[in-house]
Amino acid sequence: MDVDFGSLLFTFQGRINRAKYWLATITYISATIALTGLGFFFRFHMIFFVITGVVFIAMIVSGLAVGIKRLHDRDKSGWWLLLFYLLPPVLDGLGRAIGIPLIFSLASVAVSIWALVELGFLRGTSGANKYGPDPLAGR
């Protein structure tokens, strides 16, 4: 699999398949593990927090780009990420605020599972769609 990591991680246009989505996810997990090791190396000194802040901002922007392109492959708007990323913590907070956290926590988990299935497991639309050509075309 020929991968241009800059394009994969930092562009918002087009579509990506499940394999590239999981490659990006593994990249984020690897970066987080590396940052943890760096923290111990720098003894969690101020330079560690500066490096971590820069990397986490890049990971947030990249995560949005990857999620949007994955939704595009499913022929859905990138705006669905608002639902997937913001609704679970809102539901948790609402459940705690009104005193029935279990029901809202279950709803939060259900939305998170839906997002995982939608982004990570369901195949994209076959052929071109309004977001671009099929990333699996020609394979």
Stockholm file with secondary structure:
# STOCKHOLM 1.0

chainA/1-139         MDVDFGSLLFTFQGRINRAKYWLATITYISATIALTGLGFFFRFHMIFFVITGVVFIAMIVSGLAVGIKRLHDRDKSGWWLLLFYLLPPVLDGLGRAIGIPLIFSLASVAVSIWALVELGFLRGTSGANKYGPDPLAGR
#=GR chainA/1-139 SS CCCCHHHHHHCCSSCCCHHHHHHHHHHHHHHHHHHHHHHHHTTTCHHHHHHHHHHHHHHHHHHHHHHHHHHHHTTCCTTHHHHHHHHHHHHHHHHHHHTCHHHHHHHHHHHHHHHHHHHHTSCCCSSCBTTBSCTTTTC
#=GC SS_cons         CCCCHHHHHHCCSSCCCHHHHHHHHHHHHHHHHHHHHHHHHTTTCHHHHHHHHHHHHHHHHHHHHHHHHHHHHTTCCTTHHHHHHHHHHHHHHHHHHHTCHHHHHHHHHHHHHHHHHHHHTSCCCSSCBTTBSCTTTTC
//
